[in-house]
Amino acid sequence: MTHLYDSEVDIDWDFDHLMLYEKAVDASLDAEDCPFEASVSLLITDDEGIRELNSKNRGIDSATDVLSFPMIEYDRPGDFSHVEEAYENFDPESGELVLGDIVLSKDHIEAQAREYGHDIQREYAFLIVHSMLHLCGYDHMNEDDRILMEERQKVIMSSLYDDFPKLKV
């Protein structure tokens, strides 16, 4: 498993955010029964950086908490049965399934943690899990899809509680 990471901002949180990133990605892939070694990248930026990416890639000129850039099209969310049919789904050097990219806004993480009354660690992990589900084909554009995605988020977040007690709300 390759966990690529980059940050455009200083991170001064009181927890090991790199380890939590790796654990949240791994827990998400385990919960989705991904049968492949995979590659995921994470970029942490600020509101201005994510606003620029949101404007460029989605035509929405505003900051957001998370952007997900999946590299795979799925027949059904979490269904990896057809990904081997397209060689471009795999990194030719490592052989890993290339799931996509996650971009988080540090500003939004901190503001939403305050707004929702929970720890920054919990908000950070939740946004990674949420984005991982997008990279696995889930969405929340209609009510049924939203309910399914929220159920999967709860399962994955609860799997992280033992190692990260602050994730409980």
Secondary structure, DSSP 8 states (H G I E B T S, - for coil): -EEEEEESS----SS-HHHHHHHHHHHHHHHTT--S-EEEEEEEE-HHHHHHHHHHHHS--S--SEEEEE----SSTT--TTGGG-GGGB-TTT--EEEEEEEEEHHHHHHHHHHHTS-HHHHHHHHHHHHHHHHTT---SSHHHHHHHHHHHHHHHHHHTTT-GGG--
